[in-house]
Amino acid sequence: MTAPVPHISVCICTYKRQTLLRRSLDALARQETDGRFTYSVVVVDNDRLRSAEGVTSDFAAECSFATKYCVEPRQNIALARNRAVENAEGDFVAFIDDDEFPTRRWLATLFETCLRYGVDGVLGPVKPHFDQPPPAWVVKGGFCERQTYPTGLVIDWRKGRTGNVLLRKRVLGPDSRPFDPQFVAGEDQEFFRKAIAKGCVFIWCDEAVAFEVIPPYRWSRAFMLKKALLSGTLEPLLPTFGPRVIVKSAVAVAAYAVGLPFALALGQHRFMKCLVKLFDHLGKLLGLVGVRPFTQYVTE
């Protein structure tokens, strides 16, 4: 008897990004499997008005594999991810964001790496893609670049995210609610923190590439600062937050504030890097006293 072919559910959570979602779905339709696995797609619309339903239905009618559409009407990224897990089938669950599109061998590379290393999950790099040329200071400062690592590196929870990942479904637990909804961002890091504490092992695969579309509003100064502030305010929710972090952030806020004029003299990219770090540490201090300027994930 031949062993059953493993199945992967590719999950995409989306919110009012129909054009980007279609690009992501079209790239998923071109995945190469080498006959080693099958896959299907789960689209979770986090818009109660069901703005992604038409795009998903059109795609489902054209593609050769199963595509499931469901809605999470409560706008919260953790709840949307949990809804995706509830509807995922098979042995593995992959996550990719609605503003990302993978290379043809993205899924195959994640799958092969997971089996070769015998781990619980594999993460890959997300590289920026610009449909329009960004300002020079954005490129010079590397604001849209994400850190990468050598293939096989065992990651810690701080490196954990769900923009490009393949997980063994058992890692997500029996209750289908692995992501904590009190996190309006960073819920993926919290998931990895808990999973690693239980003994799960996740590694990096630098060849499993996905591209993130960076629209003009994402390189605006206001967007960068709101994202940094949001990230900071969520830090006190983590059990690792303590006196050392508080003192470090208090000192950092003062130091970066003093350094802003000097950074500006060195160029816009230096100034914005300094300002982003200041807002991140300021957010941690605000979160400490219960002040959270954003109750939803910052998208614009």
N, C-alpha and C positions, 0 to 999 in steps of 0.2 A: 504494500500500500504506500502511496506517495503522501508525504506530509502536506497539509493544507498550505496554500500560498498566503503569506501574511498580508493583512490589509491595513492601510493607513487612512485615517480621516484627517484631511487638511482643513483646519478651522480658520475662518476669517471673520473678525468682528469689524463692523463698519458703521459709520455715522455720517450720512449726507455727503458721500464721496462717490457718486455713481460712476463718473468717468474713470477715476483712479481704480475703483473696484473692478470695472470691466477690464482694464489693462492687466490687473493682477489675475483675474480669472482666465483670460486668454493665455497668459504665460503658463498657468497651471495645466491648461489643456494640452500643452506641448511637452509635458514631462516625459522623459525616457525612463522606463522601468526595467528594461532588459528581461522582462518576464519573471522577475524575482519577487514582485509584490503587486497588489492592486491598490487603487486608491479612489477615494471619493472626496467631495467637498461639502463642508458645512458653512453656510453664511448666516451669521447672526446680526440682524439689523437692530442697532441700539436706538433707532428712531421710531417712536410710537406711531408716527405717520406712515411708516413702511416705505420710505423713500427708495430703498434698495430692492424692492420686490420686483419691479419691472426688469431691471438689469439682470437680476439673478434668474428670473423666469426665462428671459430670452436666451441666456447662456445655457441653462439647463436643457432647453429644447434643441440646442445645437451640438452639445458635447456628447461624448460616447460613454461617460461614466455618471454615476448618481450624484446629483447636486441637491442638497437639502437646504431650504430656506426657513428660518425661524426668527421670531422677534423677541427681544428683551425690552419692554417698554420703559423700564426704569433706567434712566440714563446714568450708567455707572459701568466703567470698563471691567471691573471685577465680576459684576453680575453677568455681563455679556460673555465673558470668558467661561463662566460657570455654565451658562446656557449652552455654549458650544460643546463643552465636555459632556453634558447631559445627552446631547444628540450625536455624539461621536460613536462610531462603531469600529470594531476591529481590534488589532493588537497594538497599534501605535497611534498617537495623536501628534500632528504637526500644527504649529501656529505660524502664520505670516500675517503682517498687517495689511490693511486695505490700500495703503499708499505705497506698497512694495510690489515688486515683480521679480520672480526668481529666474535663474538660468535654467537651461533645459535639463541639466543633470543635478539640479538642486536636491530634489527629493531622493534620488538614487544615491547621491553622495552621502547625505545624512544617514540613510538606511544602512548602507554598506559600512560606514564608520561605526555606527552603533553596534552592529553585529561583530565587526572585527575586534573592537575593544571590549565587548561584553559589558557595556555600561547601561545606565538607566535613561540616558538622554544625551543628545548632541546639539550644540549651538553653533551657528555659523555667522559670518560677517555680514553686515548690512552697509553697503557702500552708497554714497550719495549719487543721485542722478538729477541733472538740471535740464529741464526743457528750455529754460531761458538762462543766459549767462548771468551769474550773480555778481554783485559788486566785488571789486578786487580785495577789499578788506575782509570779506567773508571767507574767500579762498585762502588768503594769506594767514588768517587766524585759525583756519581749520575748524570753524564752528560747526560744520556739518559732518565732520569726519568722526568715526568711532574707532576706538582702539581695537586692534586685532591681536591674535595670539597664535603660537605655533600649534599645528594639528596634534591632538593627543593631550594637550594641557588639561589637567583636572582643574575645573574652575571653582572659585569660591562664590558664595551667594551674592556678593556685590557685583559680580559679572553676569548674573543671571537675568535673562529677559526673554520675552516671548515673541519678538519680532521675527525671529528666524530660528526655530527650534523643532526638534523631533523628540518626543517622549514616549517611553513605553507606557501604555495606558494604565498599567497597575500602579504607576507612580502617583497618579492623580487621585487615588483613594477610592473607596467604595461609595462615598456619599455624593459624588459628582459636584462638590462645592469646594474645590481646592483653593480658590482665590478669595481673599478677604475683602468684602465690599466697603470696609471703612477706609480703605486706601483708594483715593480717586486717581492715583498714579503710584507706581512703585509696587503694585500688588504682585507683579511677577517676581521681583526681588524677594518679597516676603514669602512667596511660595517656595522659591529655591532655598531660602534660609531654613525653613521648616523641613523640607525634603532632605537636605544635606545633613541636618541635625539627626535625622532618622537613619542615616547611613547610605542614602542614595548617592550615586556618583555620576557626575555630568562632565563631559569633555568638550573641547573646542575642535571644530573642523574648519580650517581656513579655506578649503576648496569649495565649500557649500555656500555659494554666494547668492545673496538677494540684493536688489537695488531699491533704494528709497527715493521716491520722487520728492524733490524739494521745491515747492512753489514759492513765489516771491514773498508772500506774507511770512514764511518761515525764516527768512533771513532779515526780517525787520528787527530793529533794536527792541521795540516793545515786546514782541513775541519772545525773544530770547530772555528778557528780564522776567517776564511773567512765568516762564517755564522754570527758571532758576529759583524764583520765589516759591513756587508750588513745591518743587522738589525739597526745598529746605523745610517748609512747614510740615511735611510728612515725616521728617526724620525722627521727631519725638515719639512717634508711634512704634518705633522699633525698640526691642529690648536692649539693644546695644547702646542706646542713647543714655548718656550719664554725665556726671560732673566734668569729666575730661573734655567731652564734646562741647559742653556749654562754655567752658573757659576758653577753649580753642576758638569757638565762633565769636565770642565777645572780643577777643584780641584781634581776630581776623577782620571783623567789621571796622574797628578803629584803624587798623593798618592799611586796609584797602582804601578806606576813605581818604586817608592822608596821601596815599600813593596815586590817586586818580589824576591830579594835575601832571605828575611826572610821566604817567603812562600815556596821557594824551599827547605829550611832547614827542613820544616815540611812535605815534601813529594810531589810527582808528582801531586797528586790530588789537593792539596792546591795551588801549583804553577800554574796549568792550570786554576783553578777557578779565580785566580787573573788576569791571562793574558787574559782570555775571557772577564772579566769585563772591563779591560783596553781597549781592542779592541772595545768593544761596545761603550764606552764613546768617544774614539778616532773617531769612525765612525760618531757620532753626530756632533763633531766639524768639521770634513771633509765635512759632508753634509751641514753644515751651510754656508760654503764658496763655495758650488756647486760642490765639488769633490765627485764623486761616482765611485769607482773602478770597480763596477759590474753593467752591464746593463741588465743582465739576472739573474734569480733565481739561487742560488748556489745549484747544485745537487751533485757535487763531489769535 
